Amino acid sequence: MALDPVPRPIDTLPLRGRAEDVALAFKSGDITFAELERRTGGIAARLRQAVDEPGARVASWLPKTVTACVMPLAAPRGGLVHVPVNPVLKRAQVAHILADSGARLLVTQAARAATLEPGDVPGDCRIVLEEDLAGDTDPLPPSRADTDALAAILYTSGSTGRPKGVMLSHANLWLGAISVAHYLKITPADRVLGVLPLSFDYGQNQLFSTWAAGGSVAPLDYLTARDVVKAVERFGATTLAGVPPLWVQLLDVEWPEATAARLRRLTNSGGALTVPIIAGLRAKFPQADLYPMYGLTEAFRSTYLAPELVDAHPQAIGRAIPFAEVMAVRADGSRAAPGEAGELVHAGPLVAQGYWRDAERTALRFRPAPDWAENGGMAVWSGDTVMEGEDGLFRFVGRDDEMIKSAGNRISPTEIEDAVLRGQEAGEAVAIGVPDARLGQAIVVVARALGDAAVAEAAVRARLRAELPSFMQPARYEWRDALPVNANGKLDRASLRREVTA
């Protein structure tokens, strides 16, 4: 599709699709673009009746119902700010988001509302059941909102503390949708299986980028990997987005050859793909283009690796996506040389407006772009260490707060994890630095064995002695039947680090 750099109000995005085409596909039936527009206007009117206060926050705590899919459009159309809450969160986490965002309305279901206790919902916040948003009402027309106006607050998973709200404008959401639809080459014929949470920027963008291209989304709440296999067949999905723990599950189940062949596009974010996972996806889905991506909620997405480069550069995170300027920056603010590690800094119109009601953390992460950057204004200083190669491809090194400092060396946990996973001994691995009186930090690897753990450890230790220098050798391995994941399905490194260093 054409790369249109002019942002518009996000609630008008689905109008790019043909009225008679399918926008949402459910087991219960399809929703056309015309019906999606009607429901957007109707729910927007109902929300406006309930909260007639421009800029008020409206939270939704729902599984992937039609209402959940419409809320990101309807709230901004009503001049409100949408705050999606991950449906897997429990009452204490929901209460924090409601209080922190100052939500005036919570759209949910009766069973979920019943789990909340006195004090969980602020006194000035009303609960509205999703069925109360249905019914005939005069729909609101497409908005003419200022594209710099706040449209959504997405809360991070809280892996490094209590969840913080990232403020996204209409322009952020619109340009993110156009960018992704362009480089993924989505078409009106595509049907995207939406398995990721809609509260996750990656999951919400699947709606927007697919609709921008006139394609359809089949939202899915799944319990097992087999549910995903069945849904690919049922809906004729051409595209599937996931995070590494999901790919591991999907590679462990049987796929009918014809079902696997339906998938033409696999996209990954939320963690790096390992060489074994890439090989497994290639073997299981030979017809599919594979798109590894790197992103952060504060700037939506930064880089992608074109499918034709994946096999030759499996450890790269690629080049900047359209509308993004990505750079590796030294501690003194100058550009890092090719092959030199630096902080990933993202500038351009995809950069969010900061953290909701948190000026201190906003000032730490959102700072002016370097003077030499092509895009001025605010940039996101990610805290992630990357290297840009002579080939122009970025490679992820690690987060500054996760780098292991051992015997005077700065060690990337990603490099240790990649080495552990290069063989066939482990399916998942997380490397952590723990305090050590002699070394400063010692390396501990928490992993899931493919087979007997003792046999796996002996094999990994022998292999790594030949592959890695002595200062990068793990001091200890902890083997688990499964590694924990957070609410967005990513490996929960923070909880593992707290547990291992306790």
C-alpha positions in Angstrom: 0.0 0.0 0.0 1.1 3.6 -0.5 3.1 5.2 2.3 0.9 8.2 3.3 2.8 10.4 5.7 -0.3 12.6 6.6 -1.9 11.5 9.9 -5.7 11.6 10.4 -7.9 10.9 13.4 -7.5 7.3 14.3 -11.3 6.6 14.3 -11.4 7.3 10.5 -8.8 4.6 9.7 -11.3 1.7 8.9 -13.0 4.0 6.3 -10.1 3.1 4.0 -11.7 -0.4 3.7 -14.5 -1.2 1.3 -17.9 -1.0 3.0 -18.9 -4.6 2.0 -15.6 -6.3 2.9 -15.0 -8.1 6.2 -13.3 -6.1 8.9 -13.7 -8.6 11.8 -14.3 -12.3 11.6 -15.7 -14.2 14.6 -17.1 -17.8 15.0 -20.5 -16.1 15.4 -20.3 -14.2 12.2 -18.4 -11.5 10.3 -18.5 -7.7 10.8 -18.1 -5.7 7.6 -16.4 -2.3 7.4 -19.8 -0.7 7.1 -21.0 -2.4 10.3 -17.7 -1.5 12.0 -18.3 2.1 11.2 -21.9 1.9 12.5 -20.8 0.3 15.7 -18.0 2.8 16.2 -20.4 5.7 15.9 -23.0 4.1 18.1 -20.6 3.2 20.9 -18.9 6.6 20.7 -22.3 8.2 21.3 -23.1 6.0 24.3 -19.7 6.7 25.8 -20.2 10.4 25.3 -23.6 10.2 27.0 -22.0 8.5 30.0 -19.0 10.8 30.2 -19.5 14.2 28.6 -16.0 15.5 29.5 -13.5 15.9 26.6 -10.3 14.1 27.3 -11.7 11.8 30.0 -10.2 8.4 30.3 -12.4 5.4 29.5 -11.0 2.0 30.4 -12.1 -1.4 28.9 -11.4 -4.7 30.6 -12.7 -7.3 28.1 -11.8 -10.4 26.2 -11.7 -10.1 22.4 -15.3 -9.2 21.8 -16.6 -6.9 19.1 -16.8 -4.2 21.7 -13.2 -4.7 22.7 -12.2 -4.3 19.1 -14.3 -1.2 18.6 -13.3 0.7 21.7 -9.9 1.9 20.4 -11.9 3.7 17.7 -15.1 4.7 19.6 -13.5 6.3 22.6 -11.4 8.8 20.5 -14.4 9.5 18.3 -16.2 10.6 21.4 -13.3 12.9 22.3 -12.3 10.5 25.1 -9.0 8.6 25.8 -9.0 4.9 25.6 -7.3 2.9 28.3 -7.3 -0.9 27.4 -6.7 -3.3 30.3 -5.3 -6.7 29.6 -8.1 -9.3 30.3 -5.7 -11.6 32.1 -4.9 -9.0 34.8 -6.3 -9.5 38.3 -8.2 -7.1 40.4 -5.2 -5.4 42.1 -3.6 -4.6 38.8 -6.8 -3.4 37.3 -7.3 -1.2 40.4 -3.9 0.4 39.9 -4.6 1.2 36.2 -8.0 2.7 37.0 -6.6 4.9 39.8 -3.4 5.9 37.9 -5.3 6.8 34.7 -8.1 8.6 36.5 -10.6 6.6 34.5 -14.1 7.9 34.6 -15.6 4.8 33.1 -14.8 1.1 33.1 -16.4 -1.0 30.3 -16.4 -4.7 31.3 -18.6 -7.8 31.8 -20.6 -8.7 34.8 -18.4 -11.7 35.8 -15.3 -9.5 35.7 -17.0 -6.7 37.6 -17.9 -9.2 40.3 -14.2 -9.9 41.1 -13.6 -6.3 42.0 -13.6 -5.4 45.7 -14.6 -2.2 47.5 -12.0 0.4 46.8 -10.8 -1.1 43.6 -12.9 1.3 41.5 -12.3 5.0 42.2 -15.4 6.8 43.5 -15.7 9.0 40.4 -15.4 6.0 38.0 -18.6 4.2 36.8 -18.8 0.6 35.7 -20.7 0.1 32.4 -21.4 -3.4 31.1 -20.6 -3.9 27.4 -24.2 -4.9 26.6 -25.3 -1.5 27.9 -23.3 0.1 25.0 -25.5 -1.7 22.4 -28.8 -0.6 21.1 -30.1 2.1 18.8 -28.7 5.5 19.2 -27.8 8.4 16.9 -24.2 7.5 16.0 -21.5 10.1 16.1 -19.9 10.9 12.7 -16.2 10.5 12.1 -14.2 12.9 14.3 -12.1 15.9 13.2 -9.8 15.6 16.1 -6.4 17.3 16.2 -4.0 14.5 15.3 -1.7 15.6 18.2 -4.5 15.1 20.7 -4.2 12.2 23.1 -6.2 9.1 21.9 -5.0 6.2 24.1 -2.9 5.3 27.2 -1.3 1.9 27.0 0.0 0.5 30.2 3.3 -1.5 30.1 3.4 -4.9 31.6 5.1 -3.6 34.7 8.1 -6.0 34.5 10.3 -3.4 36.1 7.8 -2.0 38.6 4.2 -0.9 38.6 2.7 -0.5 35.1 3.2 3.0 33.6 0.9 4.5 31.1 2.3 5.5 27.7 0.4 8.4 26.1 -0.3 7.9 22.4 -1.8 10.5 20.0 -4.0 10.0 17.0 -0.9 10.6 14.8 1.1 8.0 16.7 -1.5 5.4 16.1 -2.3 6.4 12.5 1.3 6.5 11.3 2.1 3.3 13.1 -0.7 1.6 11.3 0.3 3.0 7.8 4.0 2.1 8.5 3.4 -1.5 9.4 0.8 -2.1 6.7 3.3 -0.8 4.2 6.4 -2.9 5.1 4.4 -6.0 5.8 2.7 -5.6 2.4 -0.7 -6.3 3.9 -3.5 -6.5 1.2 -7.3 -6.5 1.3 -7.1 -10.3 0.7 -5.2 -10.9 4.0 -6.8 -12.3 7.1 -4.8 -11.7 10.3 -5.3 -14.0 13.3 -5.2 -11.7 16.3 -3.9 -13.8 19.2 -2.1 -11.0 21.1 -3.7 -8.9 23.8 -5.4 -5.7 22.4 -3.9 -3.8 25.4 -0.4 -4.6 24.0 0.7 -2.1 21.3 1.7 -5.0 19.1 -1.8 -6.5 19.4 -3.7 -3.3 19.0 -1.7 -2.4 15.9 -2.8 -5.6 14.3 -6.3 -4.1 14.1 -5.1 -0.8 12.8 -2.5 -1.9 10.3 -4.8 -4.6 8.8 -7.8 -2.1 8.5 -5.5 0.5 7.0 -4.8 -2.0 4.2 -8.5 -3.1 3.9 -7.8 -6.6 5.3 -9.7 -8.5 8.0 -8.8 -9.5 11.6 -10.0 -12.7 13.3 -9.6 -11.9 17.1 -8.8 -15.0 19.2 -8.6 -15.7 22.9 -6.9 -19.0 23.1 -6.0 -21.5 25.8 -3.7 -23.9 24.1 -1.5 -23.9 21.0 -4.0 -26.3 19.4 -6.6 -23.6 19.5 -4.4 -21.4 17.3 -3.9 -24.2 14.8 -7.7 -24.8 14.6 -8.3 -21.0 14.2 -5.8 -20.7 11.3 -7.8 -23.4 9.5 -11.3 -22.1 10.5 -10.6 -18.5 9.5 -8.2 -19.1 6.6 -5.6 -16.9 8.3 -2.8 -15.7 6.2 -0.9 -13.8 8.9 0.1 -14.6 12.5 1.9 -12.4 14.9 3.6 -13.8 18.0 6.2 -13.5 20.7 9.0 -16.1 21.2 7.2 -18.2 23.9 4.2 -18.6 21.6 6.4 -19.8 18.7 7.9 -22.4 21.0 4.4 -23.7 21.9 3.3 -23.6 18.2 6.4 -25.6 17.1 5.6 -28.3 19.7 2.1 -29.1 18.3 1.1 -30.9 15.1 0.1 -28.8 12.1 -1.7 -30.3 9.2 0.4 -29.5 6.1 -2.5 -27.7 4.4 -3.2 -25.6 7.5 0.4 -24.6 7.9 0.6 -23.7 4.2 -2.2 -21.1 4.7 0.1 -18.8 6.6 2.0 -16.4 4.3 3.3 -14.0 6.9 4.7 -14.5 10.4 5.7 -11.5 12.5 7.7 -11.5 15.7 8.3 -8.9 18.4 8.6 -8.9 22.2 11.9 -10.8 22.2 14.5 -12.0 19.8 14.0 -15.1 17.7 16.7 -17.7 18.3 18.4 -19.6 15.4 16.6 -22.8 16.5 13.2 -21.1 16.5 13.9 -19.6 13.0 14.8 -23.0 11.7 11.7 -24.5 13.2 9.4 -21.8 11.7 11.1 -22.3 8.3 10.5 -26.0 8.4 6.9 -25.8 9.7 5.8 -22.9 7.6 7.8 -23.0 4.3 5.3 -20.7 2.5 5.5 -17.9 5.1 7.6 -14.8 5.0 9.2 -14.2 8.4 9.5 -10.6 9.9 11.5 -10.2 13.1 10.9 -6.8 14.6 12.0 -4.7 17.6 9.7 -2.4 19.3 9.0 -0.5 22.6 5.7 0.9 23.7 7.2 4.4 24.0 7.8 4.6 20.2 5.6 1.7 19.1 8.1 0.0 16.8 11.6 0.8 15.7 13.1 -1.8 13.4 12.2 -4.8 11.2 14.3 -7.3 9.3 13.2 -8.0 5.8 12.3 -11.7 5.2 15.1 -12.1 2.5 17.7 -11.1 5.1 16.6 -13.4 8.0 18.6 -16.5 7.1 21.8 -14.7 6.5 21.4 -12.4 9.5 19.3 -14.3 12.1 20.6 -12.2 15.0 19.9 -8.8 13.5 16.8 -6.7 14.4 17.0 -4.9 11.0 16.6 -1.4 9.8 14.3 1.5 10.9 10.6 1.1 9.9 9.0 3.9 7.8 8.5 7.1 9.8 11.2 6.1 12.3 14.8 7.3 12.7 16.8 4.8 14.7 20.4 5.4 15.8 23.1 3.9 18.1 24.3 6.7 20.4 27.4 6.9 22.7 27.1 8.0 26.3 28.4 11.4 25.3 25.6 11.9 22.7 27.7 11.3 19.6 26.9 8.6 17.0 28.4 5.2 17.7 30.7 3.9 14.9 29.7 0.9 12.9 30.2 -2.2 15.1 30.4 -0.1 18.3 27.8 -0.6 21.0 25.5 2.4 21.8 22.1 3.2 23.2 19.2 2.8 20.8 17.6 6.2 20.3 14.4 6.5 18.3 13.2 9.8 16.9 10.4 10.8 14.6 6.6 11.0 14.6 6.0 7.6 16.2 7.5 8.8 19.5 4.8 8.8 22.2 3.9 11.9 24.3 5.5 10.6 27.5 4.2 8.7 30.6 0.9 9.7 32.0 1.2 11.8 35.1 4.8 10.9 35.6 7.0 13.8 34.7 10.1 12.3 36.4 10.1 9.1 34.4 9.2 11.0 31.2 12.2 13.2 31.6 14.5 10.2 32.0 13.2 8.4 28.9 11.9 11.1 26.6 14.8 13.6 25.8 15.7 15.8 22.8 17.1 13.9 19.9 20.9 14.3 19.3 21.8 17.5 17.4 23.0 15.5 14.4 19.8 13.5 14.1 17.6 14.1 11.0 14.5 14.4 13.1 14.6 17.0 15.8 12.2 17.2 18.8 11.7 14.5 21.4 13.2 11.1 21.1 13.0 7.9 23.1 16.2 6.9 24.7 15.4 3.3 25.1 18.0 2.0 27.6 18.7 -0.8 25.1 22.2 -1.4 23.8 22.6 -2.1 20.1 25.2 -2.1 17.4 24.7 -0.9 13.8 26.8 -2.9 11.4 28.6 -1.8 8.2 25.6 -3.4 6.4 23.2 -0.9 8.1 21.5 -3.6 10.1 21.1 -3.1 13.9 21.8 -5.9 16.3 20.5 -6.1 19.8 23.1 -6.4 22.6 21.0 -6.0 25.8 19.3 -3.7 28.2 21.6 -1.5 30.2 19.9 -2.7 33.4 20.2 -6.3 32.3 23.9 -6.3 31.2 26.0 -8.6 33.3 29.2 -7.1 34.7 31.6 -9.9 35.6 35.3 -9.7 36.2 35.5 -6.3 34.7 33.6 -7.4 31.5 30.2 -6.2 30.3 28.4 -9.2 29.0 25.3 -9.3 27.0 22.7 -11.8 28.4 21.4 -12.2 24.8 24.8 -13.5 23.7 24.8 -16.1 26.5 21.3 -17.1 25.7 22.0 -17.5 22.0 24.9 -19.7 22.8 22.9 -21.9 25.1 20.1 -22.3 22.5 22.4 -23.0 19.5 22.4 -26.7 20.3 19.4 -28.9 20.9 19.7 -29.2 24.7 17.4 -26.3 25.7 14.2 -24.8 24.3 14.3 -21.5 26.2 16.9 -19.8 28.3 17.4 -16.6 30.3 20.8 -15.4 31.5 21.0 -13.4 34.7 23.8 -11.7 36.6 23.8 -12.4 40.4 26.0 -10.8 43.0 29.4 -12.5 43.5 32.1 -11.4 45.9 34.9 -12.3 43.6 33.6 -11.5 40.1 31.1 -8.7 40.9 28.4 -10.8 39.1 28.3 -14.4 38.2 26.2 -15.8 35.3 23.2 -17.9 36.1 21.2 -19.5 33.3 17.5 -20.4 33.9 16.4 -22.8 31.1 13.9 -25.4 30.0 15.6 -28.6 28.9 14.6 -30.6 25.8 14.9 -34.0 27.6 16.7 -34.9 30.8 18.1 -31.7 32.5 21.3 -33.4 33.8 22.1 -34.6 30.3 21.3 -31.2 28.8 23.5 -29.4 31.3 26.5 -31.6 30.7 26.1 -31.1 27.0 25.7 -27.4 27.2 28.6 -26.9 29.5 30.9 -28.9 27.3 29.8 -27.0 24.2 30.1 -23.6 25.7 33.6 -24.3 27.0 34.6 -24.6 23.3 32.5 -21.7 22.1 32.8 -18.9 24.7 35.7 -17.4 26.6 36.1 -18.2 30.3 34.6 -15.0 31.6 31.3 -15.8 29.7 30.9 -19.2 31.2 27.7 -19.6 33.3 28.4 -20.5 36.9 25.1 -22.2 37.5 22.1 -23.6 35.6 18.6 -23.8 37.0 16.3 -26.0 35.0 12.5 -25.5 34.9 9.7 -27.3 33.3 8.4 -23.9 32.0 9.7 -20.4 32.1 7.2 -17.7 33.4 5.7 -15.2 31.0 4.1 -11.8 31.7 0.6 -10.6 30.7 1.7 -9.9 27.2 3.1 -13.4 26.7 6.8 -12.3 26.9 9.3 -14.2 29.0 9.1 -12.5 32.4 12.8 -11.8 32.9 12.2 -9.4 35.8 10.4 -12.0 38.0 13.1 -14.6 37.2 15.8 -12.0 38.1 14.1 -11.2 41.4 13.7 -14.9 42.2 17.3 -15.9 41.3 19.0 -13.0 43.0 16.9 -13.3 46.2 
